[in-house]
Amino acid sequence: MSIEFNYQQAFARNLGWVSSSEQNSIKDKKIAIAGMGGVGGIHLINFVRMGYENFHIADPDFFELANFNRQFGANMDSIDKNKAEVMVKLAKSINPNVQIEVFHEGVTRY
């Protein structure tokens, strides 16, 4: 059985913390996060669970065993995979409508 994603239903329990109009506004905002390691990955997932759908994320690094104690996306399946790409996959598993632009080179001055 396949369940179709429904934004209003998925984020209905946010109401009370935010108003209905605020929830609708959240959907259209864009958030940029530099780094998907220690706290960046957790922030991405928390924002996705709040209903944000538009992101710019940056991370040139790859997951390794040493990341397991503190990084959300670190697991046996993600070893040697780009952190940003792993986190995009996780975000889309929560909300398939998220739009995420990845900057593989990280954050640079230009």
N, CA, C and O atoms as a GROMACS GRO file, in nm:
protein
  440
    1MET      N    1   0.084  -0.119   0.000
    1MET     CA    2   0.000   0.000   0.000
    1MET      C    3   0.088   0.124   0.000
    1MET      O    4   0.180   0.135   0.081
    2SER      N    5   0.061   0.216  -0.088
    2SER     CA    6   0.136   0.340  -0.100
    2SER      C    7   0.055   0.454  -0.040
    2SER      O    8  -0.063   0.470  -0.071
    3ILE      N    9   0.119   0.533   0.044
    3ILE     CA   10   0.053   0.649   0.105
    3ILE      C   11   0.101   0.774   0.034
    3ILE      O   12   0.221   0.794   0.016
    4GLU      N   13   0.008   0.857  -0.008
    4GLU     CA   14   0.042   0.982  -0.074
    4GLU      C   15   0.073   1.088   0.031
    4GLU      O   16   0.002   1.101   0.130
    5PHE      N   17   0.180   1.164   0.007
    5PHE     CA   18   0.220   1.268   0.101
    5PHE      C   19   0.119   1.382   0.101
    5PHE      O   20   0.076   1.426  -0.005
    6ASN      N   21   0.081   1.429   0.220
    6ASN     CA   22  -0.012   1.540   0.235
    6ASN      C   23   0.049   1.638   0.335
    6ASN      O   24   0.060   1.607   0.453
    7TYR      N   25   0.090   1.755   0.289
    7TYR     CA   26   0.158   1.853   0.373
    7TYR      C   27   0.075   1.890   0.496
    7TYR      O   28   0.126   1.886   0.608
    8GLN      N   29  -0.051   1.924   0.475
    8GLN     CA   30  -0.135   1.970   0.586
    8GLN      C   31  -0.147   1.862   0.694
    8GLN      O   32  -0.143   1.893   0.813
    9GLN      N   33  -0.163   1.739   0.652
    9GLN     CA   34  -0.175   1.630   0.748
    9GLN      C   35  -0.041   1.602   0.818
    9GLN      O   36  -0.037   1.578   0.939
   10ALA      N   37   0.066   1.604   0.742
   10ALA     CA   38   0.198   1.572   0.797
   10ALA      C   39   0.240   1.671   0.906
   10ALA      O   40   0.310   1.634   1.000
   11PHE      N   41   0.200   1.796   0.894
   11PHE     CA   42   0.246   1.899   0.986
   11PHE      C   43   0.134   1.959   1.071
   11PHE      O   44   0.153   2.065   1.131
   12ALA      N   45   0.020   1.894   1.076
   12ALA     CA   46  -0.095   1.943   1.153
   12ALA      C   47  -0.063   1.956   1.302
   12ALA      O   48  -0.118   2.043   1.369
   13ARG      N   49   0.024   1.871   1.353
   13ARG     CA   50   0.055   1.877   1.497
   13ARG      C   51   0.149   1.992   1.532
   13ARG      O   52   0.179   2.013   1.650
   14ASN      N   53   0.193   2.066   1.434
   14ASN     CA   54   0.268   2.189   1.461
   14ASN      C   55   0.175   2.301   1.504
   14ASN      O   56   0.216   2.396   1.571
   15LEU      N   57   0.046   2.289   1.465
   15LEU     CA   58  -0.051   2.394   1.498
   15LEU      C   59  -0.068   2.401   1.649
   15LEU      O   60  -0.082   2.299   1.717
   16GLY      N   61  -0.066   2.521   1.699
   16GLY     CA   62  -0.062   2.543   1.843
   16GLY      C   63   0.073   2.600   1.880
   16GLY      O   64   0.083   2.694   1.959
   17TRP      N   65   0.178   2.543   1.822
   17TRP     CA   66   0.312   2.601   1.834
   17TRP      C   67   0.323   2.717   1.736
   17TRP      O   68   0.383   2.821   1.766
   18VAL      N   69   0.264   2.698   1.618
   18VAL     CA   70   0.255   2.802   1.516
   18VAL      C   71   0.111   2.808   1.470
   18VAL      O   72   0.038   2.710   1.482
   19SER      N   73   0.070   2.920   1.417
   19SER     CA   74  -0.066   2.933   1.363
   19SER      C   75  -0.072   2.870   1.225
   19SER      O   76   0.031   2.837   1.166
   20SER      N   77  -0.191   2.853   1.174
   20SER     CA   78  -0.210   2.798   1.040
   20SER      C   79  -0.142   2.886   0.935
   20SER      O   80  -0.080   2.834   0.842
   21SER      N   81  -0.155   3.017   0.948
   21SER     CA   82  -0.092   3.107   0.850
   21SER      C   83   0.061   3.102   0.863
   21SER      O   84   0.132   3.112   0.762
   22GLU      N   85   0.113   3.088   0.985
   22GLU     CA   86   0.257   3.076   1.003
   22GLU      C   87   0.308   2.945   0.942
   22GLU      O   88   0.415   2.942   0.881
   23GLN      N   89   0.231   2.837   0.958
   23GLN     CA   90   0.271   2.709   0.900
   23GLN      C   91   0.277   2.720   0.748
   23GLN      O   92   0.369   2.668   0.685
   24ASN      N   93   0.180   2.787   0.689
   24ASN     CA   94   0.180   2.806   0.544
   24ASN      C   95   0.298   2.892   0.500
   24ASN      O   96   0.353   2.870   0.393
   25SER      N   97   0.336   2.989   0.582
   25SER     CA   98   0.452   3.074   0.551
   25SER      C   99   0.582   2.995   0.560
   25SER      O  100   0.671   3.013   0.477
   26ILE      N  101   0.593   2.909   0.659
   26ILE     CA  102   0.712   2.826   0.677
   26ILE      C  103   0.741   2.746   0.550
   26ILE      O  104   0.857   2.732   0.511
   27LYS      N  105   0.638   2.695   0.489
   27LYS     CA  106   0.653   2.610   0.371
   27LYS      C  107   0.733   2.678   0.260
   27LYS      O  108   0.805   2.612   0.186
   28ASP      N  109   0.720   2.810   0.249
   28ASP     CA  110   0.782   2.883   0.137
   28ASP      C  111   0.916   2.947   0.171
   28ASP      O  112   0.983   2.996   0.080
   29LYS      N  113   0.956   2.947   0.296
   29LYS     CA  114   1.084   3.008   0.335
   29LYS      C  115   1.201   2.921   0.289
   29LYS      O  116   1.185   2.801   0.269
   30LYS      N  117   1.318   2.983   0.271
   30LYS     CA  118   1.439   2.910   0.234
   30LYS      C  119   1.541   2.923   0.346
   30LYS      O  120   1.562   3.032   0.400
   31ILE      N  121   1.604   2.812   0.379
   31ILE     CA  122   1.704   2.808   0.485
   31ILE      C  123   1.835   2.758   0.426
   31ILE      O  124   1.836   2.661   0.350
   32ALA      N  125   1.946   2.825   0.461
   32ALA     CA  126   2.079   2.782   0.419
   32ALA      C  127   2.151   2.726   0.541
   32ALA      O  128   2.150   2.786   0.648
   33ILE      N  129   2.215   2.610   0.522
   33ILE     CA  130   2.289   2.546   0.631
   33ILE      C  131   2.426   2.506   0.578
   33ILE      O  132   2.437   2.432   0.480
   34ALA      N  133   2.530   2.556   0.645
   34ALA     CA  134   2.667   2.521   0.608
   34ALA      C  135   2.713   2.406   0.696
   34ALA      O  136   2.728   2.422   0.817
   35GLY      N  137   2.736   2.291   0.635
   35GLY     CA  138   2.783   2.174   0.708
   35GLY      C  139   2.669   2.083   0.749
   35GLY      O  140   2.570   2.127   0.807
   36MET      N  141   2.684   1.957   0.718
   36MET     CA  142   2.582   1.857   0.752
   36MET      C  143   2.631   1.760   0.858
   36MET      O  144   2.573   1.653   0.878
   37GLY      N  145   2.738   1.798   0.928
   37GLY     CA  146   2.795   1.712   1.031
   37GLY      C  147   2.729   1.732   1.165
   37GLY      O  148   2.608   1.715   1.178
   38GLY      N  149   2.808   1.767   1.267
   38GLY     CA  150   2.766   1.775   1.406
   38GLY      C  151   2.627   1.830   1.431
   38GLY      O  152   2.542   1.757   1.483
   39VAL      N  153   2.601   1.954   1.398
   39VAL     CA  154   2.469   2.011   1.423
   39VAL      C  155   2.391   2.042   1.295
   39VAL      O  156   2.268   2.048   1.298
   40GLY      N  157   2.460   2.062   1.184
   40GLY     CA  158   2.392   2.099   1.060
   40GLY      C  159   2.290   1.996   1.014
   40GLY      O  160   2.180   2.032   0.975
   41GLY      N  161   2.326   1.870   1.020
   41GLY     CA  162   2.234   1.765   0.977
   41GLY      C  163   2.111   1.757   1.066
   41GLY      O  164   1.999   1.736   1.017
   42ILE      N  165   2.132   1.773   1.196
   42ILE     CA  166   2.020   1.772   1.290
   42ILE      C  167   1.928   1.890   1.262
   42ILE      O  168   1.806   1.876   1.264
   43HIS      N  169   1.988   2.007   1.236
   43HIS     CA  170   1.905   2.125   1.206
   43HIS      C  171   1.824   2.102   1.079
   43HIS      O  172   1.705   2.134   1.075
   44LEU      N  173   1.886   2.046   0.976
   44LEU     CA  174   1.812   2.020   0.852
   44LEU      C  175   1.691   1.932   0.881
   44LEU      O  176   1.580   1.966   0.840
   45ILE      N  177   1.710   1.822   0.950
   45ILE     CA  178   1.599   1.730   0.977
   45ILE      C  179   1.492   1.797   1.063
   45ILE      O  180   1.373   1.779   1.038
   46ASN      N  181   1.533   1.873   1.164
   46ASN     CA  182   1.433   1.943   1.247
   46ASN      C  183   1.353   2.043   1.166
   46ASN      O  184   1.231   2.053   1.182
   47PHE      N  185   1.420   2.118   1.078
   47PHE     CA  186   1.348   2.214   0.993
   47PHE      C  187   1.253   2.142   0.897
   47PHE      O  188   1.142   2.189   0.875
   48VAL      N  189   1.295   2.031   0.842
   48VAL     CA  190   1.207   1.953   0.753
   48VAL      C  191   1.085   1.907   0.831
   48VAL      O  192   0.973   1.914   0.780
   49ARG      N  193   1.104   1.860   0.952
   49ARG     CA  194   0.992   1.813   1.035
   49ARG      C  195   0.900   1.927   1.078
   49ARG      O  196   0.784   1.903   1.112
   50MET      N  197   0.951   2.050   1.076
   50MET     CA  198   0.866   2.166   1.104
   50MET      C  199   0.782   2.205   0.983
   50MET      O  200   0.683   2.277   0.996
   51GLY      N  201   0.822   2.158   0.863
   51GLY     CA  202   0.747   2.190   0.743
   51GLY      C  203   0.818   2.277   0.643
   51GLY      O  204   0.761   2.309   0.538
   52TYR      N  205   0.941   2.318   0.672
   52TYR     CA  206   1.018   2.395   0.573
   52TYR      C  207   1.047   2.304   0.454
   52TYR      O  208   1.072   2.184   0.471
   53GLU      N  209   1.043   2.360   0.334
   53GLU     CA  210   1.061   2.280   0.214
   53GLU      C  211   1.174   2.327   0.123
   53GLU      O  212   1.205   2.258   0.026
   54ASN      N  213   1.236   2.439   0.151
   54ASN     CA  214   1.337   2.495   0.060
   54ASN      C  215   1.468   2.519   0.133
   54ASN      O  216   1.473   2.590   0.233
   55PHE      N  217   1.574   2.458   0.079
   55PHE     CA  218   1.704   2.464   0.147
   55PHE      C  219   1.818   2.481   0.048
   55PHE      O  220   1.810   2.438  -0.067
   56HIS      N  221   1.924   2.544   0.097
   56HIS     CA  222   2.057   2.540   0.037
   56HIS      C  223   2.143   2.475   0.145
   56HIS      O  224   2.147   2.523   0.258
   57ILE      N  225   2.213   2.367   0.110
   57ILE     CA  226   2.303   2.304   0.207
   57ILE      C  227   2.440   2.286   0.143
   57ILE      O  228   2.453   2.271   0.022
   58ALA      N  229   2.543   2.288   0.228
   58ALA     CA  230   2.680   2.277   0.178
   58ALA      C  231   2.760   2.184   0.267
   58ALA      O  232   2.756   2.194   0.390
   59ASP      N  233   2.833   2.091   0.204
   59ASP     CA  234   2.929   2.009   0.276
   59ASP      C  235   3.012   1.929   0.176
   59ASP      O  236   2.956   1.850   0.100
   60PRO      N  237   3.142   1.948   0.175
   60PRO     CA  238   3.228   1.872   0.085
   60PRO      C  239   3.275   1.739   0.145
   60PRO      O  240   3.342   1.661   0.078
   61ASP      N  241   3.240   1.714   0.271
   61ASP     CA  242   3.294   1.601   0.345
   61ASP      C  243   3.211   1.473   0.328
   61ASP      O  244   3.098   1.476   0.279
   62PHE      N  245   3.270   1.361   0.369
   62PHE     CA  246   3.208   1.229   0.360
   62PHE      C  247   3.198   1.167   0.499
   62PHE      O  248   3.284   1.191   0.584
   63PHE      N  249   3.094   1.087   0.522
   63PHE     CA  250   3.077   1.021   0.652
   63PHE      C  251   3.182   0.912   0.671
   63PHE      O  252   3.225   0.846   0.576
   64GLU      N  253   3.223   0.896   0.798
   64GLU     CA  254   3.318   0.791   0.836
   64GLU      C  255   3.278   0.741   0.975
   64GLU      O  256   3.193   0.801   1.041
   65LEU      N  257   3.337   0.632   1.018
   65LEU     CA  258   3.305   0.573   1.148
   65LEU      C  259   3.318   0.672   1.263
   65LEU      O  260   3.237   0.670   1.356
   66ALA      N  261   3.416   0.758   1.257
   66ALA     CA  262   3.440   0.854   1.365
   66ALA      C  263   3.325   0.952   1.384
   66ALA      O  264   3.321   1.023   1.485
   67ASN      N  265   3.231   0.960   1.289
   67ASN     CA  266   3.117   1.051   1.299
   67ASN      C  267   2.998   0.991   1.373
   67ASN      O  268   2.904   1.064   1.405
   68PHE      N  269   3.000   0.863   1.402
   68PHE     CA  270   2.884   0.793   1.456
   68PHE      C  271   2.834   0.848   1.589
   68PHE      O  272   2.714   0.843   1.616
   69ASN      N  273   2.923   0.900   1.671
   69ASN     CA  274   2.882   0.943   1.804
   69ASN      C  275   2.807   1.075   1.806
   69ASN      O  276   2.751   1.112   1.910
   70ARG      N  277   2.804   1.149   1.692
   70ARG     CA  278   2.745   1.283   1.701
   70ARG      C  279   2.677   1.333   1.575
   70ARG      O  280   2.620   1.442   1.577
   71GLN      N  281   2.680   1.260   1.466
   71GLN     CA  282   2.625   1.314   1.341
   71GLN      C  283   2.504   1.234   1.295
   71GLN      O  284   2.508   1.112   1.283
   72PHE      N  285   2.396   1.307   1.270
   72PHE     CA  286   2.267   1.245   1.243
   72PHE      C  287   2.270   1.145   1.128
   72PHE      O  288   2.213   1.037   1.139
   73GLY      N  289   2.335   1.178   1.020
   73GLY     CA  290   2.334   1.092   0.901
   73GLY      C  291   2.436   0.980   0.902
   73GLY      O  292   2.440   0.899   0.809
   74ALA      N  293   2.519   0.973   1.006
   74ALA     CA  294   2.627   0.873   1.009
   74ALA      C  295   2.573   0.736   1.050
   74ALA      O  296   2.517   0.720   1.159
   75ASN      N  297   2.590   0.638   0.962
   75ASN     CA  298   2.552   0.500   0.989
   75ASN      C  299   2.630   0.410   0.894
   75ASN      O  300   2.702   0.460   0.807
   76MET      N  301   2.616   0.282   0.908
   76MET     CA  302   2.694   0.188   0.826
   76MET      C  303   2.666   0.206   0.677
   76MET      O  304   2.756   0.185   0.595
   77ASP      N  305   2.545   0.245   0.641
   77ASP     CA  306   2.512   0.263   0.499
   77ASP      C  307   2.566   0.393   0.441
   77ASP      O  308   2.575   0.408   0.319
   78SER      N  309   2.603   0.488   0.527
   78SER     CA  310   2.648   0.618   0.476
   78SER      C  311   2.799   0.636   0.476
   78SER      O  312   2.848   0.741   0.433
   79ILE      N  313   2.873   0.539   0.522
   79ILE     CA  314   3.020   0.549   0.522
   79ILE      C  315   3.070   0.575   0.380
   79ILE      O  316   3.027   0.509   0.285
   80ASP      N  317   3.160   0.670   0.367
   80ASP     CA  318   3.222   0.710   0.241
   80ASP      C  319   3.125   0.780   0.145
   80ASP      O  320   3.157   0.796   0.027
   81LYS      N  321   3.008   0.821   0.194
   81LYS     CA  322   2.913   0.895   0.110
   81LYS      C  323   2.914   1.041   0.152
   81LYS      O  324   2.934   1.073   0.270
   82ASN      N  325   2.893   1.130   0.054
   82ASN     CA  326   2.890   1.273   0.081
   82ASN      C  327   2.780   1.305   0.182
   82ASN      O  328   2.666   1.262   0.168
   83LYS      N  329   2.816   1.382   0.284
   83LYS     CA  330   2.723   1.415   0.391
   83LYS      C  331   2.598   1.486   0.340
   83LYS      O  332   2.487   1.455   0.382
   84ALA      N  333   2.616   1.582   0.250
   84ALA     CA  334   2.502   1.656   0.198
   84ALA      C  335   2.407   1.565   0.122
   84ALA      O  336   2.285   1.574   0.139
   85GLU      N  337   2.459   1.477   0.038
   85GLU     CA  338   2.374   1.387  -0.040
   85GLU      C  339   2.297   1.290   0.050
   85GLU      O  340   2.180   1.261   0.024
   86VAL      N  341   2.363   1.240   0.155
   86VAL     CA  342   2.295   1.152   0.250
   86VAL      C  343   2.180   1.226   0.318
   86VAL      O  344   2.071   1.171   0.333
   87MET      N  345   2.205   1.350   0.358
   87MET     CA  346   2.102   1.426   0.428
   87MET      C  347   1.986   1.465   0.336
   87MET      O  348   1.872   1.474   0.382
   88VAL      N  349   2.014   1.488   0.208
   88VAL     CA  350   1.905   1.513   0.112
   88VAL      C  351   1.813   1.392   0.107
   88VAL      O  352   1.690   1.406   0.110
   89LYS      N  353   1.871   1.275   0.100
   89LYS     CA  354   1.792   1.152   0.094
   89LYS      C  355   1.706   1.135   0.219
   89LYS      O  356   1.588   1.098   0.210
   90LEU      N  357   1.764   1.162   0.336
   90LEU     CA  358   1.688   1.153   0.460
   90LEU      C  359   1.575   1.256   0.464
   90LEU      O  360   1.464   1.224   0.505
   91ALA      N  361   1.605   1.379   0.422
   91ALA     CA  362   1.503   1.485   0.421
   91ALA      C  363   1.387   1.448   0.329
   91ALA      O  364   1.270   1.467   0.364
   92LYS      N  365   1.418   1.395   0.212
   92LYS     CA  366   1.314   1.357   0.116
   92LYS      C  367   1.234   1.236   0.164
   92LYS      O  368   1.121   1.216   0.120
   93SER      N  369   1.290   1.155   0.253
   93SER     CA  370   1.214   1.044   0.308
   93SER      C  371   1.110   1.093   0.409
   93SER      O  372   1.014   1.022   0.439
   94ILE      N  373   1.129   1.214   0.461
   94ILE     CA  374   1.032   1.276   0.552
   94ILE      C  375   0.929   1.354   0.472
   94ILE      O  376   0.809   1.340   0.493
   95ASN      N  377   0.977   1.436   0.379
   95ASN     CA  378   0.889   1.517   0.294
   95ASN      C  379   0.942   1.512   0.152
   95ASN      O  380   1.041   1.577   0.120
   96PRO      N  381   0.877   1.435   0.066
   96PRO     CA  382   0.926   1.420  -0.072
   96PRO      C  383   0.920   1.548  -0.154
   96PRO      O  384   0.974   1.553  -0.265
   97ASN      N  385   0.856   1.652  -0.101
   97ASN     CA  386   0.844   1.778  -0.174
   97ASN      C  387   0.957   1.876  -0.144
   97ASN      O  388   0.961   1.984  -0.203
   98VAL      N  389   1.049   1.841  -0.054
   98VAL     CA  390   1.157   1.936  -0.024
   98VAL      C  391   1.241   1.962  -0.148
   98VAL      O  392   1.265   1.873  -0.230
   99GLN      N  393   1.284   2.086  -0.160
   99GLN     CA  394   1.371   2.130  -0.268
   99GLN      C  395   1.503   2.169  -0.204
   99GLN      O  396   1.510   2.266  -0.129
  100ILE      N  397   1.609   2.094  -0.234
  100ILE     CA  398   1.737   2.118  -0.170
  100ILE      C  399   1.845   2.133  -0.276
  100ILE      O  400   1.870   2.043  -0.355
  101GLU      N  401   1.907   2.250  -0.275
  101GLU     CA  402   2.022   2.273  -0.362
  101GLU      C  403   2.148   2.245  -0.282
  101GLU      O  404   2.168   2.302  -0.174
  102VAL      N  405   2.233   2.157  -0.334
  102VAL     CA  406   2.354   2.115  -0.264
  102VAL      C  407   2.475   2.186  -0.323
  102VAL      O  408   2.491   2.196  -0.445
  103PHE      N  409   2.559   2.236  -0.235
  103PHE     CA  410   2.685   2.298  -0.273
  103PHE      C  411   2.798   2.206  -0.225
  103PHE      O  412   2.842   2.214  -0.110
  104HIS      N  413   2.842   2.118  -0.314
  104HIS     CA  414   2.940   2.015  -0.278
  104HIS      C  415   3.077   2.072  -0.241
  104HIS      O  416   3.153   2.008  -0.169
  105GLU      N  417   3.108   2.191  -0.290
  105GLU     CA  418   3.237   2.250  -0.261
  105GLU      C  419   3.239   2.318  -0.123
  105GLU      O  420   3.343   2.369  -0.081
  106GLY      N  421   3.128   2.318  -0.053
  106GLY     CA  422   3.119   2.385   0.076
  106GLY      C  423   3.088   2.532   0.059
  106GLY      O  424   3.040   2.574  -0.047
  107VAL      N  425   3.113   2.609   0.161
  107VAL     CA  426   3.089   2.752   0.157
  107VAL      C  427   3.221   2.821   0.123
  107VAL      O  428   3.322   2.800   0.189
  108THR      N  429   3.216   2.904   0.020
  108THR     CA  430   3.335   2.977  -0.020
  108THR      C  431   3.304   3.125  -0.021
  108THR      O  432   3.188   3.166  -0.010
  109ARG      N  433   3.407   3.203  -0.035
  109ARG     CA  434   3.386   3.349  -0.037
  109ARG      C  435   3.310   3.393  -0.162
  109ARG      O  436   3.236   3.490  -0.157
  110TYR      N  437   3.328   3.324  -0.273
  110TYR     CA  438   3.265   3.365  -0.399
  110TYR      C  439   3.175   3.257  -0.451
  110TYR      O  440   3.113   3.274  -0.556
   0.00000   0.00000   0.00000
